[in-house]
Amino acid sequence: MEDNEKKLIELALATQSFNVLWAYYVQSGCNVFDKKCRTSAEKLVKIYNQVKANYTDIGDDFDKEFDKKFIDTVESRAKHEFAIEGIIGKLKTWARNSEEYPYKKDLILSKGLILLLCQHLIIKVCKILEIKNLPEIQGSIEDIDHTENVIRWESHIPRLFLDSNIKELFEKISKSKSIVVVGDIRRSQELMTYSISPEDYSKRIVKFISSTRELITKHKGIFDKFTGDGFIAYFNEHMCGSGKEGYIKCFLKFIEEISIFEKQLFGDWLCNITKMPHENIGLAIGADIGIIEFLDLDNHLVCVGESIVWATRMNSEALASEVVVNNMLYHQLNSTGGIEFAEMKRTTKSGEEFVAWVIDSSKGNEINTPEC
């Protein structure tokens, strides 16, 4: 076997070795084989350049017959960087720096182009050596939905933000303001006691849980936890964007849609209980604004902040179908215009007086007259 042919085999082996390490690295959220993966990338680049000295066509364009749909998807995202030499250059730079991915924060682009590069090099080597049964590099963009970040955090954080470094994300959202939302079903005990069956109660409470989470995620909210018959969520300034309305808009759209949903849910629910309660049944919401610290504590989301306490106090003052907000959030919302408020004066359990505001209080307390 000639030296040039040996070098081609070295390239194929280096490509395969790097591809395996890269797969572990990506799926682990950049935690596994970090140093080994970068060392392997640097070795691959070195051998590629040695091979190219004798086989210049090794750096030709991708073969679109390989997977046209996949290539077209990545190419549209890569734009001018869609070339073998460009990818090799990015890989060389990444091997020597501390960036998460060769294309900075773009996991999808990095994963797609690396997969294409590895497949391209293996196919080129096989064709030059006249190997008929071409091996296939396994991988896809879709498997990023099964990375460690997604598996660990998708139940709390919208999928949109899970391709980035979670530690950095937590740091950023902990430094920007959050609107804390605490929801609670009023008279939930009576819904349980007078439901037509345990199965019916279970079905409806599951619908409440799943739909609430969907709405939180839809409006870029962070889901903290369910509290048996309620929930805690956050609409963060960094995650919702720094536009004209940003997290204020996300919060208001969530309130609008959760109000429509809860009227439908509890209106139907009240038609299927054996005893109509005297007091109104529905979702009560309390909200406040402030800095919340978001922590990863042994793979659990832990949120700490005074605004959580005050949002809980606002919730305790809210009636069914009411949204009660604290002072600072009231002034933020009031400055946007178009929202009506009713002032309410209350006292904490320790005897401290405070003023809160009810959003659109005239529209609340309508659920206890269902049309069955």
SERO-4910 file (N, C-alpha, C, O; in steps of 0.05 Angstrom, whole numbers):
BEGIN
 pado doro    nc1    nc2    nc3   cac1   cac2   cac3    cc1    cc2    cc3    oc1    oc2    oc3
  Met    A     17    -24      0      0      0      0     18     25      0     36     27     16
  Glu    A     12     43    -18     27     68    -20     22     87      3      1     85     17
  Asp    A     41    105      8     39    124     30     14    141     27      1    147     47
  Asn    A      8    149      3    -16    167     -2    -41    152      6    -60    164     17
  Glu    A    -42    126     -1    -66    111      6    -68    108     37    -90    109     48
  Lys    A    -46    104     50    -46    102     79    -56    128     92    -71    127    111
  Lys    A    -48    150     80    -57    176     90    -87    179     87   -100    191    104
  Leu    A    -98    169     65   -127    170     61   -141    154     82   -162    162     93
  Ile    A   -130    131     89   -143    114    109   -141    128    137   -159    127    153
  Glu    A   -118    141    141   -115    157    166   -137    178    168   -148    183    189
  Leu    A   -142    191    145   -163    212    145   -190    201    151   -206    212    167
  Ala    A   -196    178    140   -222    165    145   -225    157    174   -246    161    187
  Leu    A   -203    146    186   -204    138    214   -206    163    232   -220    162    252
  Ala    A   -191    184    225   -192    209    241   -220    221    240   -230    232    260
  Thr    A   -232    219    217   -260    230    213   -279    215    230   -296    226    244
  Gln    A   -277    188    229   -296    171    244   -292    175    275   -311    177    290
  Ser    A   -267    177    283   -261    181    311   -272    208    321   -284    209    343
  Phe    A   -267    229    306   -278    255    314   -308    255    315   -320    266    333
  Asn    A   -321    243    295   -350    242    293   -362    229    318   -383    239    328
  Val    A   -350    208    328   -360    195    352   -357    213    377   -376    216    392
  Leu    A   -334    225    380   -330    243    403   -348    267    401   -359    276    422
  Trp    A   -352    278    377   -369    301    373   -398    295    381   -412    311    392
  Ala    A   -407    270    374   -434    262    381   -438    262    411   -459    272    421
  Tyr    A   -419    251    426   -421    251    455   -420    279    466   -435    286    484
  Tyr    A   -403    295    455   -400    323    464   -425    339    461   -434    353    479
  Val    A   -438    337    438   -462    352    432   -485    342    449   -500    358    462
  Gln    A   -489    315    450   -512    304    465   -510    309    495   -531    310    508
  Ser    A   -486    313    505   -482    318    534   -484    347    541   -480    354    564
  Gly    A   -491    364    522   -492    393    528   -464    404    531   -460    422    548
  Cys    A   -445    394    516   -417    404    516   -402    397    542   -383    411    550
  Asn    A   -410    376    555   -397    368    580   -379    344    578   -359    342    593
  Val    A   -384    326    560   -369    301    557   -349    303    534   -355    312    513
  Phe    A   -324    295    540   -303    293    520   -296    321    507   -289    322    484
  Asp    A   -298    342    523   -292    368    512   -263    370    501   -259    376    478
  Lys    A   -244    364    518   -216    367    510   -209    346    488   -196    353    469
  Lys    A   -218    321    492   -212    300    472   -225    307    445   -213    302    424
  Cys    A   -248    318    445   -262    325    420   -246    347    405   -244    345    381
  Arg    A   -237    367    419   -221    389    407   -194    378    396   -185    386    375
  Thr    A   -182    360    412   -156    349    403   -161    332    378   -144    333    359
  Ser    A   -183    317    377   -189    301    354   -195    318    330   -188    311    307
  Ala    A   -208    341    334   -214    359    312   -188    370    300   -186    373    276
  Glu    A   -170    377    318   -144    388    308   -129    367    292   -116    374    272
  Lys    A   -130    342    301   -116    321    286   -129    317    259   -115    313    239
  Leu    A   -156    318    258   -170    315    233   -162    337    213   -157    331    189
  Val    A   -161    361    222   -154    384    205   -125    380    194   -120    385    170
  Lys    A   -107    371    211    -79    367    203    -77    346    181    -64    350    161
  Ile    A    -91    323    185    -90    301    165   -104    310    139    -95    303    117
  Tyr    A   -126    325    142   -140    334    118   -122    351    101   -121    348     76
  Asn    A   -107    369    113    -88    387     98    -66    371     85    -57    377     63
  Gln    A    -57    349     98    -36    332     86    -47    317     62    -33    314     42
  Val    A    -71    307     64    -84    293     42    -89    312     19    -85    304     -5
  Lys    A    -98    336     25   -105    355      4    -81    362    -14    -85    369    -37
  Ala    A    -57    360     -3    -33    366    -19    -30    347    -43    -19    354    -63
  Asn    A    -41    323    -40    -40    303    -62    -66    298    -76    -67    289    -99
  Tyr    A    -88    304    -61   -115    300    -72   -131    326    -69   -146    329    -50
  Thr    A   -127    344    -88   -140    370    -85   -170    369    -86   -183    387    -75
  Asp    A   -181    349    -98   -211    347   -100   -224    339    -74   -248    337    -72
  Ile    A   -207    333    -53   -219    325    -27   -235    349    -16   -252    345      1
  Gly    A   -229    373    -25   -243    397    -15   -265    406    -33   -274    429    -31
  Asp    A   -273    389    -52   -295    397    -71   -321    402    -56   -323    395    -32
  Asp    A   -340    413    -70   -367    418    -58   -380    392    -50   -372    370    -59
  Phe    A   -400    394    -32   -416    371    -23   -430    358    -47   -438    372    -66
  Asp    A   -433    332    -45   -448    317    -66   -477    318    -58   -486    305    -40
  Lys    A   -492    334    -73   -521    338    -66   -538    313    -71   -561    312    -62
  Glu    A   -527    293    -84   -542    268    -88   -542    252    -61   -559    235    -58
  Phe    A   -524    259    -43   -523    245    -17   -549    249     -2   -562    229      6
  Asp    A   -557    273      3   -582    279     18   -590    308     11   -584    326     27
  Lys    A   -603    311    -11   -609    338    -21   -625    355     -1   -619    378      3
  Lys    A   -646    343     11   -663    358     29   -647    367     53   -650    390     62
  Phe    A   -631    349     64   -615    356     88   -595    377     82   -591    397     97
  Ile    A   -581    374     59   -561    394     51   -574    421     46   -563    442     54
  Asp    A   -597    422     32   -610    447     26   -618    461     52   -617    486     54
  Thr    A   -627    446     73   -635    458     98   -611    471    112   -613    494    121
  Val    A   -588    458    113   -564    469    126   -553    491    109   -544    512    120
  Glu    A   -553    488     83   -542    509     65   -556    535     68   -544    557     67
  Ser    A   -583    534     71   -598    559     73   -592    573     99   -595    598    101
  Arg    A   -584    558    120   -577    570    146   -548    580    146   -542    600    159
  Ala    A   -531    565    131   -502    571    131   -495    595    114   -477    610    119
  Lys    A   -511    599     92   -506    621     73   -478    619     61   -471    599     49
  His    A   -462    640     64   -436    641     51   -415    622     64   -394    618     52
  Glu    A   -421    610     87   -402    593    100   -404    564     92   -391    546    103
  Phe    A   -421    558     72   -426    530     64   -405    521     44   -410    521     20
  Ala    A   -382    514     54   -360    504     37   -341    488     55   -338    494     78
  Ile    A   -328    467     43   -311    449     58   -288    465     72   -283    461     96
  Glu    A   -275    482     57   -252    497     68   -261    515     91   -247    519    111
  Gly    A   -285    527     88   -295    544    109   -301    528    135   -295    538    157
  Ile    A   -312    504    132   -318    487    156   -292    478    169   -289    478    193
  Ile    A   -272    470    152   -246    462    163   -233    485    178   -222    480    200
  Gly    A   -235    509    168   -225    532    182   -238    537    208   -225    543    228
  Lys    A   -265    535    209   -280    538    234   -272    517    254   -270    522    278
  Leu    A   -269    492    244   -262    470    262   -234    474    274   -230    468    298
  Lys    A   -216    484    258   -189    489    268   -189    511    290   -175    508    310
  Thr    A   -204    532    285   -206    554    305   -219    544    331   -210    550    353
  Trp    A   -241    529    328   -255    519    351   -238    500    368   -240    500    393
  Ala    A   -221    484    355   -204    465    369   -185    479    388   -175    467    407
  Arg    A   -180    505    384   -160    520    400   -173    542    417   -158    556    431
  Asn    A   -199    544    417   -212    564    434   -231    551    454   -230    527    457
  Ser    A   -247    567    467   -265    556    487   -295    559    480   -312    556    497
  Glu    A   -300    566    455   -328    569    446   -342    542    448   -329    521    446
  Glu    A   -368    542    453   -383    517    454   -383    502    428   -379    477    428
  Tyr    A   -387    516    406   -390    503    380   -373    518    359   -366    542    363
  Pro    A   -365    505    337   -350    518    316   -363    544    306   -349    563    299
  Tyr    A   -390    543    304   -404    567    296   -416    581    320   -441    585    321
  Lys    A   -399    588    339   -406    603    363   -430    590    378   -427    567    387
  Lys    A   -452    603    380   -475    593    396   -495    577    380   -515    568    390
  Asp    A   -489    573    354   -509    561    336   -504    530    335   -488    521    320
  Leu    A   -519    516    352   -516    487    353   -526    474    328   -513    455    317
  Ile    A   -549    483    318   -561    470    294   -542    472    270   -537    452    256
  Leu    A   -531    496    265   -513    500    243   -487    484    247   -478    471    228
  Ser    A   -476    485    271   -451    471    276   -455    441    273   -438    427    260
  Lys    A   -477    430    284   -481    401    282   -486    393    253   -476    372    244
  Gly    A   -502    409    238   -508    402    211   -483    402    193   -479    384    177
  Leu    A   -467    423    195   -443    425    178   -422    404    186   -408    394    168
  Ile    A   -419    398    211   -399    378    219   -408    351    209   -391    335    199
  Leu    A   -434    345    210   -444    319    200   -438    317    170   -429    296    160
  Leu    A   -444    338    155   -439    338    126   -409    336    120   -402    321    101
  Leu    A   -392    349    135   -364    348    131   -354    319    134   -339    308    117
  Cys    A   -362    306    156   -353    279    162   -363    260    140   -348    243    131
  Gln    A   -388    263    132   -399    245    111   -384    250     85   -377    231     71
  His    A   -378    275     79   -364    282     54   -337    270     53   -329    258     33
  Leu    A   -321    272     75   -294    262     75   -293    231     72   -277    220     58
  Ile    A   -312    218     86   -313    188     85   -319    180     56   -306    162     45
  Ile    A   -339    192     44   -347    185     16   -324    191     -3   -319    174    -21
  Lys    A   -310    213      0   -288    220    -18   -266    200    -16   -255    191    -36
  Val    A   -259    192      8   -238    172     12   -245    146     -1   -229    134    -14
  Cys    A   -270    137      3   -279    112     -8   -279    112    -38   -271     92    -51
  Lys    A   -287    134    -50   -287    136    -79   -259    136    -91   -254    123   -111
  Ile    A   -240    150    -78   -213    151    -87   -200    123    -85   -185    115   -103
  Leu    A   -207    108    -64   -196     81    -60   -213     60    -74   -207     36    -72
  Glu    A   -233     69    -89   -251     52   -104   -265     31    -87   -267      8    -94
  Ile    A   -274     40    -64   -290     23    -46   -319     27    -53   -329     49    -52
  Lys    A   -332      5    -61   -360      7    -72   -381     10    -50   -400     26    -53
  Asn    A   -378     -5    -28   -398     -3     -7   -392     20     11   -376     18     30
  Leu    A   -404     43      6   -398     67     21   -410     66     49   -434     61     51
  Pro    A   -395     70     70   -405     72     97   -421     98    101   -417    117     86
  Glu    A   -438     98    121   -454    122    126   -448    132    154   -448    117    173
  Ile    A   -443    158    155   -440    171    181   -468    176    193   -484    190    181
  Gln    A   -473    164    216   -499    167    228   -502    193    243   -484    202    256
  Gly    A   -526    206    240   -531    231    254   -553    246    240   -559    241    217
  Ser    A   -564    265    254   -585    282    242   -588    307    259   -579    308    282
  Ile    A   -600    328    248   -605    352    263   -627    347    284   -627    359    306
  Glu    A   -645    329    278   -668    324    296   -659    313    323   -673    317    343
  Asp    A   -636    299    324   -629    287    350   -620    308    371   -615    301    394
  Ile    A   -619    334    363   -613    354    383   -636    357    403   -633    369    424
  Asp    A   -660    347    395   -683    348    413   -679    327    436   -697    325    453
  His    A   -657    312    436   -653    292    456   -626    297    471   -615    279    483
  Thr    A   -616    322    469   -592    329    483   -598    331    513   -621    332    521
  Glu    A   -577    332    529   -580    333    558   -595    359    566   -612    357    584
  Asn    A   -589    381    553   -603    406    560   -633    403    556   -649    412    573
  Val    A   -641    392    533   -670    389    527   -683    370    547   -704    376    557
  Ile    A   -671    347    551   -682    327    569   -685    338    598   -706    334    611
  Arg    A   -665    353    607   -666    363    634   -684    387    638   -696    390    659
  Trp    A   -686    405    618   -698    431    623   -722    438    606   -734    459    611
  Glu    A   -730    421    588   -753    428    571   -779    430    587   -798    443    579
  Ser    A   -781    416    610   -805    418    626   -807    446    640   -828    452    651
  His    A   -785    461    640   -785    488    653   -782    511    633   -794    532    636
  Ile    A   -765    507    613   -756    529    596   -764    523    567   -761    500    558
  Pro    A   -774    543    552   -782    539    524   -760    527    508   -736    535    511
  Arg    A   -767    509    490   -747    495    473   -728    514    458   -705    508    453
  Leu    A   -739    538    452   -724    558    437   -697    565    449   -679    572    435
  Phe    A   -695    563    476   -672    572    490   -653    549    499   -633    554    512
  Leu    A   -659    525    491   -644    502    502   -620    493    485   -607    474    492
  Asp    A   -615    507    463   -591    501    448   -567    518    458   -545    515    448
  Ser    A   -571    535    477   -550    552    488   -540    540    514   -550    520    524
  Asn    A   -519    553    525   -507    544    550   -526    551    573   -532    574    577
  Ile    A   -535    531    587   -556    535    608   -545    552    631   -559    569    642
  Lys    A   -519    548    638   -508    563    660   -507    593    652   -514    610    669
  Glu    A   -500    599    628   -499    627    618   -528    638    617   -532    661    624
  Leu    A   -547    621    608   -575    630    607   -585    637    635   -598    658    638
  Phe    A   -580    620    654   -589    626    682   -577    652    692   -590    667    706
  Glu    A   -551    656    686   -538    681    695   -552    705    683   -556    725    697
  Lys    A   -559    704    657   -571    727    644   -599    732    654   -606    755    659
  Ile    A   -615    711    657   -642    716    666   -643    724    696   -663    736    705
  Ser    A   -623    716    711   -622    724    739   -615    753    743   -620    765    764
  Lys    A   -603    765    722   -595    793    724   -617    812    712   -615    836    714
  Ser    A   -636    801    698   -658    817    686   -684    812    701   -687    792    715
  Lys    A   -702    831    699   -727    830    714   -746    807    704   -745    799    681
  Ser    A   -761    797    723   -781    777    717   -808    785    729   -810    796    750
  Ile    A   -829    779    714   -856    781    725   -864    754    736   -865    734    722
  Val    A   -869    753    762   -876    728    776   -906    725    775   -921    743    782
  Val    A   -915    701    767   -944    696    766   -950    671    783   -939    650    779
  Val    A   -968    675    802   -976    653    820  -1006    649    815  -1022    667    820
  Gly    A  -1013    625    806  -1041    618    801  -1051    597    821  -1036    580    830
  Asp    A  -1077    599    827  -1089    580    846  -1119    577    840  -1132    596    835
  Ile    A  -1129    552    840  -1157    547    835  -1172    552    861  -1168    538    881
  Arg    A  -1191    570    860  -1207    575    884  -1229    554    886  -1242    546    867
  Arg    A  -1233    544    911  -1252    524    918  -1246    497    904  -1265    482    897
  Ser    A  -1221    491    900  -1214    466    886  -1222    441    902  -1228    420    891
  Gln    A  -1223    444    929  -1231    422    946  -1260    413    940  -1266    390    940
  Glu    A  -1277    433    934  -1305    427    928  -1307    414    900  -1324    396    896
  Leu    A  -1289    422    882  -1289    408    856  -1282    378    859  -1293    361    846
  Met    A  -1263    373    878  -1255    345    883  -1278    330    897  -1284    307    890
  Thr    A  -1289    343    917  -1310    329    934  -1335    323    918  -1346    301    921
  Tyr    A  -1343    342    900  -1369    339    887  -1367    331    857  -1386    333    842
  Ser    A  -1343    323    849  -1340    313    821  -1356    287    817  -1360    273    837
  Ile    A  -1365    282    794  -1382    259    789  -1367    233    792  -1379    211    796
  Ser    A  -1340    234    790  -1323    211    794  -1294    220    798  -1287    241    788
  Pro    A  -1278    203    811  -1249    210    813  -1236    213    786  -1219    230    782
  Glu    A  -1245    196    767  -1233    197    740  -1240    223    726  -1223    234    711
  Asp    A  -1264    233    730  -1272    258    717  -1255    282    729  -1246    299    714
  Tyr    A  -1251    281    755  -1235    302    768  -1206    301    757  -1195    321    750
  Ser    A  -1195    277    756  -1168    273    746  -1165    283    717  -1146    297    711
  Lys    A  -1184    276    701  -1183    285    672  -1183    315    670  -1168    326    654
  Arg    A  -1199    328    686  -1201    358    683  -1177    372    696  -1169    392    685
  Ile    A  -1167    361    718  -1144    375    730  -1119    371    712  -1102    388    711
  Val    A  -1117    348    699  -1095    343    680  -1097    362    656  -1077    373    647
  Lys    A  -1122    367    647  -1126    386    625  -1117    414    634  -1105    429    619
  Phe    A  -1124    422    659  -1115    448    669  -1085    449    670  -1073    470    662
  Ile    A  -1072    428    679  -1042    428    682  -1029    430    654  -1012    447    650
  Ser    A  -1038    413    636  -1025    412    610  -1029    438    594  -1011    448    581
  Ser    A  -1054    448    595  -1060    473    579  -1046    497    591  -1037    514    576
  Thr    A  -1044    498    617  -1029    521    630  -1000    521    622   -989    542    615
  Arg    A   -988    497    622   -960    495    614   -956    503    585   -936    517    578
  Glu    A   -974    495    568   -972    502    540   -974    532    536   -959    543    519
  Leu    A   -991    546    550   -994    575    548   -969    589    559   -960    609    548
  Ile    A   -958    579    581   -933    591    592   -911    589    571   -897    609    566
  Thr    A   -907    565    560   -886    561    540   -892    578    515   -873    589    503
  Lys    A   -916    579    506   -924    594    482   -915    623    484   -906    635    464
  His    A   -916    634    507   -910    663    511   -882    666    525   -877    686    539
  Lys    A   -864    647    520   -836    648    528   -833    650    559   -814    662    568
  Gly    A   -851    638    573   -850    638    602   -833    615    613   -829    595    599
  Ile    A   -824    619    637   -810    598    652   -829    585    671   -840    598    688
  Phe    A   -832    559    669   -850    544    687   -834    535    711   -814    520    708
  Asp    A   -842    543    735   -828    535    759   -839    508    769   -826    488    769
  Lys    A   -864    508    778   -876    484    790   -906    485    791   -918    507    789
  Phe    A   -919    462    794   -947    461    801   -949    458    831   -932    445    843
  Thr    A   -970    469    842   -973    469    871   -998    454    880  -1011    461    899
  Gly    A  -1004    432    866  -1027    416    872  -1051    426    856  -1061    412    838
  Asp    A  -1060    450    862  -1083    462    847  -1075    490    837  -1093    507    833
  Gly    A  -1050    494    832  -1041    520    821  -1013    518    809  -1004    496    804
  Phe    A  -1001    540    804   -975    540    791   -959    566    797   -971    585    806
  Ile    A   -933    565    791   -916    589    793   -901    590    766   -890    570    757
  Ala    A   -901    614    754   -887    618    728   -874    646    728   -880    663    744
  Tyr    A   -856    650    708   -842    675    706   -840    684    676   -837    667    658
  Phe    A   -843    710    672   -839    721    645   -816    740    648   -818    761    660
  Asn    A   -794    732    636   -768    745    640   -761    765    618   -766    760    594
  Glu    A   -749    787    626   -742    808    607   -722    798    586   -726    805    562
  His    A   -702    783    593   -682    773    574   -695    753    554   -689    755    530
  Met    A   -711    735    564   -722    714    547   -745    724    529   -747    715    506
  Cys    A   -760    743    539   -782    753    522   -773    775    503   -789    783    486
  Gly    A   -748    783    505   -738    803    486   -739    831    498   -755    837    516
  Ser    A   -722    848    486   -720    876    497   -733    896    478   -725    919    477
  Gly    A   -754    887    464   -769    905    446   -785    925    461   -782    929    485
  Lys    A   -804    938    447   -820    959    458   -836    949    482   -840    963    502
  Glu    A   -846    924    480   -863    913    501   -850    890    516   -852    888    540
  Gly    A   -837    872    502   -822    850    514   -838    833    533   -859    823    527
  Tyr    A   -827    831    558   -839    813    577   -866    823    587   -882    807    597
  Ile    A   -871    849    585   -898    859    592   -919    847    573   -940    839    581
  Lys    A   -912    847    547   -930    837    527   -934    807    531   -957    797    529
  Cys    A   -912    792    537   -915    763    541   -933    757    565   -950    740    563
  Phe    A   -930    773    586   -947    769    610   -976    775    603   -994    759    611
  Leu    A   -982    797    590  -1009    805    584  -1023    785    565  -1047    779    568
  Lys    A  -1008    775    545  -1020    756    527  -1026    730    541  -1046    717    536
  Phe    A  -1008    722    560  -1013    698    576  -1038    702    592  -1055    684    593
  Ile    A  -1041    725    606  -1064    730    623  -1090    730    606  -1110    719    614
  Glu    A  -1088    742    582  -1112    742    565  -1121    714    557  -1144    708    558
  Glu    A  -1101    697    550  -1108    671    540  -1115    651    563  -1133    634    560
  Ile    A  -1102    654    586  -1108    636    608  -1136    643    619  -1150    626    630
  Ser    A  -1144    669    617  -1171    677    626  -1192    665    609  -1213    656    619
  Ile    A  -1188    665    583  -1207    653    564  -1209    623    570  -1231    611    571
  Phe    A  -1186    610    573  -1185    581    578  -1199    574    604  -1214    555    604
  Glu    A  -1193    588    626  -1204    580    651  -1235    584    652  -1248    569    666
  Lys    A  -1245    603    638  -1274    607    637  -1287    583    623  -1309    574    631
  Gln    A  -1275    574    602  -1285    551    587  -1282    525    604  -1301    509    606
  Leu    A  -1259    522    617  -1254    498    632  -1273    495    656  -1286    475    660
  Phe    A  -1274    517    673  -1290    515    697  -1320    518    691  -1336    508    706
  Gly    A  -1327    531    669  -1355    533    661  -1366    505    655  -1388    498    663
  Asp    A  -1350    489    641  -1358    462    635  -1357    444    660  -1374    427    664
  Trp    A  -1336    449    676  -1332    433    700  -1355    435    719  -1364    415    731
  Leu    A  -1366    459    722  -1388    464    741  -1414    450    732  -1432    447    748
  Cys    A  -1415    443    707  -1438    428    697  -1436    399    703  -1455    383    698
  Asn    A  -1413    391    714  -1409    362    719  -1401    357    748  -1384    339    753
  Ile    A  -1412    372    767  -1409    366    795  -1436    363    808  -1456    374    798
  Thr    A  -1437    348    830  -1463    341    842  -1475    364    858  -1499    363    864
  Lys    A  -1459    383    867  -1468    405    884  -1455    431    875  -1431    433    874
  Met    A  -1472    450    868  -1461    477    860  -1452    492    885  -1469    497    903
  Pro    A  -1427    500    887  -1417    514    911  -1429    542    912  -1437    554    892
  His    A  -1430    553    937  -1440    580    941  -1421    601    930  -1429    621    918
  Glu    A  -1395    597    935  -1375    616    926  -1365    609    898  -1366    586    889
  Asn    A  -1356    629    884  -1346    625    856  -1322    607    855  -1305    607    873
  Ile    A  -1321    591    834  -1298    574    829  -1284    584    803  -1297    590    784
  Gly    A  -1258    585    805  -1242    594    781  -1213    598    789  -1205    593    811
  Leu    A  -1198    608    770  -1169    612    774  -1164    640    785  -1172    660    773
  Ala    A  -1150    642    808  -1142    668    819  -1112    671    813  -1096    652    816
  Ile    A  -1104    695    805  -1076    700    798  -1065    724    813  -1078    745    814
  Gly    A  -1041    721    824  -1027    743    836  -1001    747    822   -988    727    813
  Ala    A   -992    772    819   -967    777    804   -951    800    815   -963    819    826
  Asp    A   -925    798    813   -907    820    821   -883    820    802   -880    802    785
  Ile    A   -866    840    804   -843    842    786   -817    847    803   -818    861    823
  Gly    A   -795    836    794   -770    840    808   -748    821    797   -752    807    778
  Ile    A   -726    821    811   -704    804    804   -707    777    817   -710    775    842
  Ile    A   -706    755    801   -708    728    812   -682    714    805   -672    716    783
  Glu    A   -671    700    825   -647    684    819   -655    656    811   -669    642    826
  Phe    A   -646    647    788   -652    621    777   -627    603    781   -605    610    772
  Leu    A   -631    580    795   -609    563    802   -614    534    792   -636    525    792
  Asp    A   -592    522    784   -592    493    779   -580    479    803   -556    479    807
  Leu    A   -598    468    820   -589    456    845   -594    426    842   -616    416    846
  Asp    A   -572    412    836   -573    382    833   -595    374    813   -612    357    818
  Asn    A   -594    388    790   -613    382    768   -642    390    774   -660    380    761
  His    A   -646    408    793   -672    418    799   -672    448    796   -653    462    803
  Leu    A   -693    459    784   -696    488    781   -704    499    808   -725    492    819
  Val    A   -688    518    818   -695    531    843   -695    561    838   -676    572    827
  Cys    A   -717    574    846   -721    603    841   -724    617    867   -740    609    884
  Val    A   -709    639    871   -709    653    896   -712    683    891   -698    694    874
  Gly    A   -730    695    906   -733    724    903   -757    735    919   -777    720    923
  Glu    A   -755    759    929   -776    771    945   -802    774    929   -824    772    941
  Ser    A   -800    778    903   -824    781    887   -841    756    886   -866    758    882
  Ile    A   -829    733    891   -845    708    893   -863    709    917   -886    701    916
  Val    A   -852    720    939   -868    722    964   -891    741    960   -914    736    967
  Trp    A   -886    764    947   -907    784    942   -927    775    922   -951    781    924
  Ala    A   -919    760    902   -938    750    882   -956    730    896   -980    728    889
  Thr    A   -946    714    915   -962    696    930   -982    710    948  -1005    702    951
  Arg    A   -973    733    959   -992    750    975  -1014    761    958  -1037    762    966
  Met    A  -1007    770    934  -1027    780    915  -1047    759    908  -1071    764    906
  Asn    A  -1036    734    904  -1054    712    898  -1074    706    920  -1097    700    915
  Ser    A  -1065    708    945  -1082    702    967  -1105    722    970  -1126    716    982
  Glu    A  -1101    747    958  -1122    767    959  -1141    766    935  -1162    778    935
  Ala    A  -1134    750    914  -1150    749    890  -1173    730    893  -1171    709    905
  Leu    A  -1196    738    881  -1219    721    880  -1217    704    854  -1199    708    838
  Ala    A  -1236    686    851  -1237    670    827  -1239    688    803  -1255    707    802
  Ser    A  -1223    682    782  -1223    697    757  -1211    725    759  -1214    741    741
  Glu    A  -1197    731    781  -1185    758    785  -1155    756    781  -1142    735    786
  Val    A  -1143    778    772  -1114    781    771  -1106    805    788  -1114    827    782
  Val    A  -1091    800    809  -1084    821    828  -1053    825    825  -1038    806    827
  Val    A  -1045    851    822  -1017    857    818  -1007    876    839  -1023    892    850
  Asn    A   -982    874    846   -969    891    866   -961    918    854   -965    923    830
  Asn    A   -951    936    871   -947    964    864   -929    969    839   -938    982    820
  Met    A   -905    958    838   -886    963    816   -897    952    790   -894    965    769
  Leu    A   -909    929    791   -920    917    766   -944    934    757   -948    937    733
  Tyr    A   -960    944    776   -983    961    768   -973    985    753   -985    991    732
  His    A   -952    999    762   -942   1022    748   -931   1015    720   -934   1031    701
  Gln    A   -918    992    718   -908    983    692   -931    979    672   -930    987    649
  Leu    A   -951    965    682   -974    959    665   -991    984    658  -1000    987    636
  Asn    A   -994   1001    678  -1010   1025    674   -997   1044    653  -1011   1058    639
  Ser    A   -971   1043    652   -957   1060    632   -961   1051    604   -957   1067    585
  Thr    A   -969   1026    600   -974   1016    572  -1001   1026    562  -1005   1027    537
  Gly    A  -1019   1033    580  -1045   1043    572  -1064   1021    564  -1056    999    558
  Gly    A  -1090   1027    564  -1111   1009    555  -1119    987    575  -1134    969    569
  Ile    A  -1109    990    600  -1116    970    621  -1130    984    644  -1121   1005    653
  Glu    A  -1152    973    653  -1167    985    675  -1160    970    701  -1157    946    701
  Phe    A  -1158    986    723  -1151    974    748  -1171    983    770  -1183   1004    768
  Ala    A  -1173    967    790  -1188    974    814  -1170    972    838  -1157    951    842
  Glu    A  -1168    993    854  -1150    993    877  -1162    977    900  -1186    978    905
  Met    A  -1145    963    915  -1154    948    938  -1133    951    960  -1109    950    955
  Lys    A  -1143    955    985  -1125    957   1008  -1128    933   1026  -1150    924   1033
  Arg    A  -1105    921   1033  -1105    897   1048  -1083    898   1070  -1068    917   1071
  Thr    A  -1084    878   1088  -1064    876   1110  -1052    848   1110  -1067    828   1108
  Thr    A  -1026    846   1112  -1013    820   1113  -1018    807   1140  -1030    819   1158
  Lys    A  -1011    782   1142  -1015    767   1167  -1000    779   1191  -1008    776   1214
  Ser    A   -978    793   1185   -963    805   1206   -973    833   1213   -962    847   1230
  Gly    A   -995    842   1199  -1007    868   1205   -997    891   1188  -1004    914   1192
  Glu    A   -981    885   1167   -971    906   1149   -991    912   1128  -1001    895   1114
  Glu    A   -999    938   1126  -1018    946   1106  -1005    950   1079   -982    958   1077
  Phe    A  -1019    944   1058  -1009    948   1031  -1032    953   1011  -1055    946   1017
  Val    A  -1026    965    988  -1045    970    967  -1038    953    943  -1015    951    935
  Ala    A  -1059    941    931  -1055    925    907  -1076    933    887  -1095    948    893
  Trp    A  -1074    923    863  -1093    930    841  -1103    905    827  -1088    886    822
  Val    A  -1129    906    821  -1142    884    807  -1145    892    777  -1155    914    772
  Ile    A  -1136    875    759  -1138    881    731  -1166    873    721  -1175    850    726
  Asp    A  -1180    891    709  -1206    886    697  -1225    871    716  -1237    851    709
  Ser    A  -1227    881    741  -1242    867    761  -1272    864    753  -1285    846    763
  Ser    A  -1282    882    737  -1310    881    729  -1317    857    712  -1340    849    710
  Lys    A  -1295    844    700  -1300    821    683  -1297    794    698  -1301    773    687
  Gly    A  -1290    795    724  -1286    771    739  -1312    760    750  -1334    772    746
  Asn    A  -1310    737    764  -1333    725    779  -1357    719    761  -1379    723    769
  Glu    A  -1352    709    737  -1374    703    719  -1377    673    715  -1396    664    701
  Ile    A  -1360    657    726  -1360    628    719  -1382    613    733  -1391    593    723
  Asn    A  -1392    623    756  -1412    608    770  -1440    610    759  -1460    603    772
  Thr    A  -1442    619    734  -1468    618    720  -1464    604    693  -1468    617    672
  Pro    A  -1455    579    693  -1449    565    669  -1474    559    652  -1496    556    663
  Glu    A  -1471    557    626  -1492    549    608  -1488    519    602  -1474    512    584
  Cys    A  -1502    502    617  -1498    473    615  -1517    461    594  -1516    437    589
***
